[in-house]
Amino acid sequence: MEGVPKSNRLKDAVVAFRSVTILAYDVRAFPNGGPKNWADFWNVRDFPGRRGLAQNARHIGFALSANGEPPGERWPLTDDKFDRALRKLDELRPHITKWWTAGGEPVQLLLNGELQVTSCYDSRALNAIRQGVPIRIVWDGGNLVNTMWAVLKGGPNTANAQKLIAFVNRARNAAGFTLGTMLPGPNINLLEYLPSDLPPFLNISKENASKVVEQDSEWLAAKRPDGKTNLEHIQERWLAWLTK
């Protein structure tokens, strides 16, 4: 457990890895420097080019950031915040040429020149960068999601399952997983076992971690008075806006 933040020491689950949806841009399109935050993403005058965003209501917080919402106040996505975010998206909609759904799409579209700037999964962008693709990542306001390991209650191999989770969370083993996927686990000590040039590019590094916003998955899963989850509710509102 050493190296794992207290916030990740949960009773019924263990963080397997951290994934962040970040802003990424094609360096070739911005030789004098690209966008530095989500407000710049909305600024098509100073940073012209075709935009891409995920077809996902959970990422509407980027519009709030562009509208000046402090990172710590992004969640929960109350109805009034959602209204403001949709109005902000109305401004950018003519410049969005792709609502992507698959994780590999943004990097490929940047590489092909079909997009100049887009939201993107950090692991996909980092793998491309390490292969020489001219992409740059912006961490400010990224959406952090923790993916969990869990052991089924009453399962036939509970003890071995717990041993497996302990094994993969050891710093050296976790570093191997990160090196293969660009997805870091919660154990900060894994950075000691990686090539020295890699930690500054990972979402677990102190500087990058301080810039991202953790998704409120508990709120998303909570039930509303009508019986729907908050996620179902915002997804319905999002799709209604997208298809109008």
Summary of the structure (lengths in Angstrom):
residues: 244
radius of gyration: 18.9
end to end distance: 49.1
largest distance: 59.9
contacts: 740
relative contact order: 0.19
helix: 46%
strand: 19%
